[in-house]
Amino acid sequence: MIQFSRFQLDNGLRVIVHEDDSTPMAAVNVLYNVGAKDESPDKTGFAHLFEHLMFSGSGNAPDFDVPIQEAGGENNAFTNSDITNFYNIIPIDNLETVLWLESDRMLDLNIDERKLDIQRKVVVEEFKETCLNQPYGDVWHHVADMAYKVHPYRWPTIGKIPKHVEDATLDDVQSFYKKHYCPNNAILVIAGNVETENIKQLTQKWFADIPAGERSERKLPVEPPQKEFIQRKHQANVPLDALFMAFHVPARSDKDYYAIDIMSDVLCNGKSARLYRKLLKEQKLFSQIDAYITGNIEPGLLIIEGKPADGVKLEDAETAIWKELELLKTEVISEQELQKYKNKIESTLVFSEASVLNKAINLAFFELLGDPNIINEEVHHYRNLKAEQIHEMANRILTRENCSELFYMRKE
């Protein structure tokens, strides 16, 4: 059971404290409720650009990394369609160094033309390296574009095209910063060998004077149900043909999320999973195969991807996958098979809770979902799943009309 305290500053900053005296370290996690879904369709890649800009210095700290390293700490960040998350791990004696740095860039990020130009070039180069020059690098551009018609999940976090970031003006990024990187749009979690009362004083000291931002209500378009099978064929300079199948699934906070998560594991989590064991090991139709869910806050996707073995046609590989999916829809999985995947997930959850940083990141995310105590409840959701629920989800999700499929073919 992970114990925590929760309070909120007058400026809207939500704070969660987890006391763990088993470690001499403290984890400080700042989650901003902004991701790629908050961008305009003609100005994509901004959330990812800001992941970089937030390390370019603030009013009282011209370099973010140096003070952290000198204090014996480490830091990093990640951005996705839903959130931007900054995390730090530092010796408890130097906790205030992180609080000073995080508060300073929340209040007064130092963005000028020179720094913007540097980070624009870094992000554009990353786009070219990971999406344009890497085999299969633009897969998500194709898959998301097929699966989503109106929701901003239809473009990847790195952006639709490099030009959107190349054309970002100083006014554009300053406006994006003021709108999203403010205390009433953030969640601060401090975990480690700390005392809650002391953290209340420290957060009051470092964050209370930061003014709240003018937050407008997020109004995202609702993606309509997909009603017909979509297929796209794309040729590129890649070593092997590849197959990608995307199925719409409920949101991360939906009661059916856990059944779908287990269902994806049954399909392809480990060497005894169905797709791996039958299609790769036994029938040797694939050289590589995987299945996973995106876990988006709003309705996301179940992805099945694979590279057919040498000499196997994409059409035959696709047929074999559909055959396995139909089997999952017609036959209820055994209790023994279900229990195996429940055990796997439970051990993964328990292992992740051994890390004070993982606990800080998860507490912030679950607070965003509406209840940080989900961190303690998840294992029970998985334990209580019934085989019939997996069967029901398979019949609801794994249909042809709910599928967007990409044949990613090598050029002859």
MARDO-498893 format. One line per 2 residues: number of its first residue (from 1); for each residue y, z, x of C-alpha. Coordinates in pm, 1 decimal, always signed. Layout:
<sites>
NUM) Y,Z,X  ...
</sites>
This chain:
<sites>
1) +0.0,+0.0,+0.0  +330.6,-109.9,+152.3
3) +606.2,+136.6,+67.3  +967.1,+21.1,+54.4
5) +1310.3,+119.2,-73.0  +1557.3,-116.5,-233.1
7) +1933.1,-95.4,-283.1  +2228.7,-328.5,-325.1
9) +2576.1,-327.4,-171.8  +2886.0,-378.4,-384.9
11) +2924.0,-732.6,-250.8  +2583.6,-827.2,-392.3
13) +2374.8,-809.8,-73.9  +2023.4,-695.6,-161.5
15) +1863.3,-469.9,+99.8  +1498.8,-367.8,+134.6
17) +1377.0,-108.1,+385.4  +1016.0,-61.2,+491.9
19) +947.8,+240.6,+712.9  +664.1,+189.5,+962.0
21) +643.0,+443.6,+1243.7  +342.7,+270.7,+1404.3
23) +566.4,+33.9,+1599.2  +859.6,+81.1,+1838.8
25) +1007.5,-243.1,+1706.9  +1222.0,-334.4,+1409.9
27) +1209.5,-660.8,+1216.8  +1530.9,-784.4,+1058.6
29) +1496.0,-1068.9,+812.2  +1781.7,-1243.5,+632.7
31) +1682.8,-1479.5,+353.1  +1948.2,-1706.1,+205.2
33) +1874.2,-1843.1,-139.4  +1948.1,-2200.8,-38.7
35) +1720.0,-2486.8,+52.7  +1697.4,-2862.2,+37.0
37) +1687.3,-2845.9,-344.2  +2052.7,-2730.7,-339.1
39) +2176.2,-3050.3,-174.2  +2337.0,-3352.8,-335.9
41) +2116.5,-3664.8,-344.4  +2374.5,-3846.1,-129.0
43) +2411.9,-3555.9,+118.5  +2061.7,-3441.8,+207.8
45) +1946.2,-3252.2,+515.0  +2234.4,-3001.3,+497.4
47) +2019.2,-2688.0,+464.0  +1823.4,-2793.0,+771.6
49) +2147.1,-2876.9,+954.3  +2270.1,-2524.7,+879.0
51) +1956.8,-2370.3,+1023.2  +2086.4,-2514.6,+1351.4
53) +2457.4,-2445.2,+1292.6  +2391.9,-2076.0,+1223.5
55) +2292.7,-2036.4,+1590.6  +2607.1,-2205.5,+1727.0
57) +2819.8,-1890.8,+1738.0  +3041.4,-1679.5,+1514.9
59) +3382.8,-1514.5,+1532.4  +3281.2,-1226.1,+1759.8
61) +2961.3,-1368.5,+1906.5  +3009.6,-1710.7,+2068.2
63) +2637.6,-1730.0,+2146.4  +2377.2,-1585.9,+1910.5
65) +2071.0,-1598.1,+2135.0  +2202.7,-1429.7,+2450.5
67) +2276.6,-1083.7,+2300.2  +1934.9,-1084.3,+2127.8
69) +1753.2,-1168.0,+2450.3  +1952.6,-915.3,+2651.9
71) +1853.0,-651.3,+2395.2  +1485.1,-737.6,+2443.3
73) +1449.9,-918.4,+2113.7  +1344.9,-1255.2,+1976.8
75) +1473.3,-1459.3,+1685.7  +1408.6,-1780.5,+1499.0
77) +1447.3,-1943.4,+1159.2  +1289.8,-2183.0,+912.4
79) +1413.3,-2389.7,+621.6  +1225.4,-2545.6,+333.0
81) +1305.8,-2687.7,-8.4  +1372.4,-2339.2,-152.2
83) +1509.0,-2105.8,+115.7  +1663.9,-2068.5,+459.3
85) +1520.7,-1771.1,+648.6  +1639.9,-1608.2,+972.1
87) +1419.2,-1348.9,+1138.6  +1452.1,-1116.1,+1436.1
89) +1223.8,-871.1,+1611.4  +1387.0,-616.8,+1843.3
91) +1328.7,-271.1,+1999.1  +1441.2,-10.1,+1751.2
93) +1705.5,+129.8,+1988.8  +1887.4,-204.1,+1979.3
95) +1870.9,-258.4,+1603.2  +2248.5,-258.9,+1565.1
97) +2276.6,-560.1,+1793.9  +2095.8,-769.3,+1534.1
99) +2289.4,-622.6,+1242.3  +2616.7,-703.0,+1420.0
101) +2507.6,-1061.5,+1489.9  +2372.4,-1127.8,+1141.3
103) +2678.5,-981.3,+972.2  +2913.7,-1176.0,+1196.6
105) +2761.0,-1513.8,+1117.3  +2748.0,-1425.3,+747.9
107) +3121.1,-1346.5,+756.8  +3264.4,-1587.3,+1011.1
109) +3042.6,-1870.5,+1131.5  +3232.2,-2060.8,+1397.8
111) +3207.3,-2426.1,+1296.4  +3433.5,-2679.1,+1464.3
113) +3414.8,-3053.4,+1524.4  +3253.1,-3014.8,+1867.4
115) +2975.5,-2781.3,+1749.4  +2914.4,-2988.2,+1438.9
117) +2887.2,-3303.7,+1647.4  +2633.7,-3139.5,+1880.6
119) +2413.3,-3017.2,+1595.1  +2442.5,-3346.0,+1404.5
121) +2302.6,-3524.2,+1707.9  +2025.0,-3264.5,+1749.2
123) +1917.6,-3294.7,+1383.3  +1937.4,-3674.9,+1377.9
125) +1730.7,-3690.0,+1696.2  +1476.2,-3454.6,+1537.1
127) +1461.8,-3684.4,+1231.4  +1394.7,-3986.2,+1453.6
129) +1136.8,-3802.3,+1663.2  +939.0,-3641.1,+1380.3
131) +980.6,-3892.6,+1096.8  +1044.1,-4235.0,+1247.7
133) +868.2,-4232.2,+1585.0  +569.0,-4008.4,+1508.8
135) +257.5,-4152.0,+1342.1  +253.9,-4063.6,+969.4
137) +590.7,-3889.3,+1021.0  +741.8,-4031.9,+703.1
139) +448.2,-3940.2,+478.7  +642.3,-3676.1,+290.2
141) +923.4,-3922.8,+222.2  +670.8,-4140.0,+38.1
143) +470.9,-3865.1,-134.1  +772.1,-3668.9,-260.0
145) +943.2,-3985.6,-377.2  +636.4,-4080.7,-582.3
147) +564.9,-3735.5,-723.5  +920.4,-3640.4,-823.9
149) +1160.2,-3853.9,-1024.0  +1446.8,-3614.8,-1107.5
151) +1390.8,-3283.5,-927.0  +1544.6,-3246.7,-576.7
153) +1198.0,-3181.3,-435.1  +1193.2,-3562.2,-424.3
155) +1339.4,-3556.5,-71.5  +1202.9,-3362.9,+229.1
157) +1385.0,-3075.7,+395.4  +1489.4,-3288.4,+690.7
159) +1670.3,-3522.3,+451.0  +1626.8,-3866.0,+299.2
161) +1785.2,-4065.8,+581.2  +1958.4,-3973.2,+910.4
163) +2287.3,-4120.2,+786.6  +2342.5,-3828.9,+546.7
165) +2367.7,-3585.6,+838.9  +2542.7,-3838.5,+1063.0
167) +2818.5,-3869.4,+801.7  +2853.3,-3492.9,+739.3
169) +3219.5,-3395.2,+777.7  +3363.3,-3061.1,+880.6
171) +3488.4,-3014.2,+523.3  +3137.5,-3088.3,+390.1
173) +2966.8,-2823.8,+601.2  +3237.7,-2560.6,+559.3
175) +3212.1,-2601.1,+182.3  +2831.1,-2571.6,+198.7
177) +2864.0,-2257.4,+412.1  +3110.9,-2084.2,+181.2
179) +2901.4,-2161.7,-124.2  +2560.4,-2051.3,+1.2
181) +2579.5,-1824.0,+309.4  +2736.7,-1520.7,+146.4
183) +2607.7,-1166.7,+82.9  +2547.9,-1215.8,-289.6
185) +2318.8,-1507.0,-205.6  +2122.0,-1320.3,+60.8
187) +1840.8,-1068.3,+93.8  +1826.6,-842.0,+400.3
189) +1499.3,-672.3,+491.5  +1468.5,-418.9,+773.2
191) +1117.4,-304.8,+859.3  +983.8,-87.1,+1137.6
193) +1035.3,+259.0,+1284.1  +1351.4,+322.2,+1081.0
195) +1478.6,+576.9,+831.1  +1608.0,+455.1,+496.9
197) +1913.0,+681.3,+489.4  +2018.4,+563.3,+833.3
199) +1973.8,+199.1,+728.2  +2196.1,+259.6,+426.6
201) +2469.9,+378.0,+660.4  +2420.2,+89.2,+902.2
203) +2420.3,-181.2,+636.0  +2731.1,-26.1,+482.6
205) +2893.8,-32.7,+827.0  +2806.4,-392.7,+913.5
207) +2784.2,-577.8,+581.5  +2985.6,-395.0,+312.6
209) +3320.4,-549.9,+409.9  +3196.4,-908.4,+383.2
211) +3343.6,-1051.5,+62.7  +3109.9,-1189.3,-203.6
213) +3106.0,-1564.4,-244.1  +3183.5,-1758.9,-556.9
215) +2830.6,-1838.9,-665.2  +2779.4,-2093.1,-940.6
217) +2466.2,-2097.2,-1154.0  +2195.6,-2322.5,-1014.8
219) +2117.3,-2596.0,-1266.0  +1828.8,-2803.2,-1138.7
221) +1678.3,-3083.6,-1345.0  +1330.3,-3010.6,-1480.5
223) +1069.1,-3254.9,-1359.4  +895.9,-3408.7,-1663.7
225) +513.3,-3408.7,-1673.8  +358.6,-3703.0,-1493.5
227) +173.4,-3919.2,-1744.9  +34.2,-4204.4,-1537.9
229) -138.4,-4260.6,-1206.5  +95.8,-4374.2,-927.7
231) -25.5,-4552.0,-617.0  +168.7,-4681.6,-319.2
233) +41.6,-4876.8,-19.9  +233.1,-4854.4,+305.3
235) +166.9,-5017.5,+641.1  +281.1,-4875.7,+974.4
237) +188.4,-4856.5,+1340.1  -64.5,-4575.0,+1312.2
239) -405.9,-4537.5,+1480.0  -605.1,-4482.6,+1156.6
241) -576.6,-4544.2,+785.7  -499.5,-4230.7,+587.1
243) -516.1,-4122.4,+224.6  -279.0,-3876.6,+53.7
245) -318.8,-3751.1,-304.2  -60.5,-3527.8,-473.5
247) -119.7,-3337.0,-799.4  +152.4,-3143.4,-983.4
249) +84.1,-2768.7,-1006.3  +270.8,-2471.0,-1161.4
251) +542.1,-2273.1,-982.4  +481.0,-1999.3,-724.1
253) +556.2,-1725.6,-978.2  +331.9,-1873.0,-1248.9
255) +30.2,-1668.1,-1353.4  -196.5,-1964.2,-1269.4
257) -77.5,-1990.1,-909.1  -362.4,-1775.1,-774.3
259) -632.8,-1981.3,-945.5  -486.5,-2301.1,-801.4
261) -462.9,-2144.8,-456.4  -832.0,-2050.7,-464.2
263) -916.8,-2394.6,-602.8  -753.4,-2561.0,-301.9
265) -956.5,-2332.4,-73.0  -1279.8,-2423.2,-251.6
267) -1197.6,-2786.4,-184.4  -1108.7,-2755.5,+180.6
269) -1068.6,-2420.3,+353.6  -1316.4,-2395.5,+637.7
271) -1626.2,-2587.6,+739.8  -1827.3,-2475.1,+437.4
273) -1564.2,-2595.5,+187.2  -1669.6,-2878.6,-39.5
275) -1466.4,-3173.1,+86.4  -1522.0,-3087.0,+451.1
277) -1892.3,-3012.4,+418.5  -1990.2,-3300.5,+189.9
279) -1754.4,-3582.8,+282.7  -1701.4,-3517.1,+652.4
281) -2016.1,-3341.9,+777.1  -2286.5,-3476.5,+544.9
283) -2170.1,-3821.0,+431.0  -1951.1,-3883.8,+739.0
285) -1691.1,-4064.9,+527.5  -1395.7,-3886.8,+688.8
287) -1295.2,-3796.7,+1042.3  -1041.2,-3548.4,+906.2
289) -978.6,-3397.8,+561.0  -769.8,-3113.7,+417.7
291) -638.7,-2970.9,+90.8  -350.7,-2728.6,+36.9
293) -73.2,-2633.5,-203.2  +297.6,-2651.1,-122.3
295) +368.7,-2307.6,-274.8  +715.6,-2405.7,-395.2
297) +918.9,-2160.0,-600.9  +939.9,-2425.3,-873.1
299) +646.2,-2645.4,-978.4  +497.8,-2787.9,-660.3
301) +202.6,-2995.6,-548.0  -162.0,-2974.1,-451.0
303) -214.0,-3215.7,-161.6  -541.2,-3370.2,-51.2
305) -517.9,-3571.8,+268.5  -775.1,-3736.7,+486.6
307) -844.2,-4002.8,+745.5  -1154.3,-4210.9,+671.2
309) -1414.7,-4245.3,+943.8  -1427.0,-4566.5,+1141.6
311) -1545.4,-4852.9,+921.1  -1493.8,-4667.1,+591.3
313) -1254.6,-4834.1,+347.2  -975.9,-4631.7,+188.8
315) -1105.8,-4728.6,-155.4  -1450.0,-4585.2,-78.3
317) -1298.3,-4267.7,+66.5  -1085.2,-4228.5,-244.3
319) -1387.0,-4275.3,-474.0  -1577.3,-4006.0,-285.7
321) -1293.9,-3756.6,-328.1  -1268.5,-3824.9,-701.6
323) -1642.4,-3769.1,-731.7  -1605.4,-3421.1,-579.3
325) -1306.9,-3343.2,-799.0  -1503.3,-3441.4,-1109.6
327) -1784.4,-3211.0,-1000.4  -1536.8,-2922.5,-979.6
329) -1423.7,-3009.7,-1333.2  -1770.0,-3034.6,-1487.5
331) -1950.2,-2743.0,-1321.3  -1821.7,-2383.9,-1307.5
333) -1837.6,-2260.6,-948.9  -2084.1,-1985.0,-871.6
335) -1978.5,-1624.1,-835.7  -2108.2,-1630.1,-478.9
337) -1888.6,-1926.4,-382.9  -1584.5,-1775.7,-555.3
339) -1635.8,-1437.2,-387.8  -1649.3,-1602.9,-45.8
341) -1298.9,-1742.6,-89.4  -1167.4,-1421.5,-241.0
343) -1289.4,-1238.7,+70.1  -1123.2,-1493.8,+297.3
345) -789.2,-1459.8,+122.8  -805.9,-1081.5,+116.2
347) -876.0,-1065.2,+490.0  -585.1,-1304.2,+553.5
349) -351.3,-1088.1,+345.8  -462.7,-767.6,+517.2
351) -428.2,-925.5,+861.6  -76.9,-1051.6,+784.2
353) +28.5,-702.5,+675.2  -46.3,-574.3,+1024.6
355) +268.2,-747.8,+1145.7  +597.5,-574.1,+1071.9
357) +772.8,-911.2,+1085.2  +536.8,-1067.8,+830.4
359) +598.2,-775.1,+598.4  +974.5,-822.7,+630.6
361) +952.5,-1195.5,+557.9  +719.9,-1144.4,+260.9
363) +927.1,-863.5,+109.4  +1235.1,-1085.8,+119.5
365) +1053.0,-1377.6,-42.4  +900.7,-1166.0,-319.1
367) +1238.2,-1006.2,-387.9  +1368.4,-1358.7,-440.9
369) +1080.0,-1422.4,-681.6  +1193.0,-1116.4,-875.0
371) +971.7,-830.1,-756.4  +910.5,-723.8,-394.4
373) +609.0,-523.0,-512.8  +419.9,-852.0,-543.9
375) +335.3,-783.2,-179.5  +104.7,-504.9,-304.9
377) -20.2,-680.7,-618.0  -132.3,-1015.8,-478.4
379) -469.7,-896.7,-358.5  -548.9,-769.5,-709.7
381) -454.5,-1105.0,-864.5  -708.6,-1274.5,-639.2
383) -978.2,-1010.0,-692.3  -949.3,-1041.7,-1070.8
385) -984.7,-1419.1,-1085.1  -1275.3,-1553.6,-1288.0
387) -1474.4,-1868.2,-1216.9  -1375.2,-1997.5,-1560.5
389) -1008.2,-1987.2,-1458.6  -1079.9,-2213.3,-1161.3
391) -1269.9,-2445.6,-1392.1  -983.6,-2451.8,-1640.9
393) -726.8,-2526.7,-1368.8  -942.4,-2805.0,-1225.4
395) -956.7,-2976.9,-1563.4  -585.6,-2929.8,-1616.7
397) -463.1,-3033.5,-1270.6  -715.0,-3273.7,-1118.2
399) -658.4,-3565.5,-1354.5  -580.3,-3923.3,-1264.7
401) -260.0,-3932.1,-1468.0  -135.2,-3625.6,-1274.7
403) -193.7,-3790.8,-937.2  +36.8,-3977.1,-698.5
405) -160.8,-4148.9,-426.0  -57.5,-4303.5,-96.2
407) -266.8,-4549.0,+103.6  -112.6,-4521.8,+450.7
409) -258.3,-4819.6,+636.0  -248.0,-4926.3,+996.6
411) -101.7,-5266.6,+1068.9  -359.1,-5521.2,+1175.9
</sites>
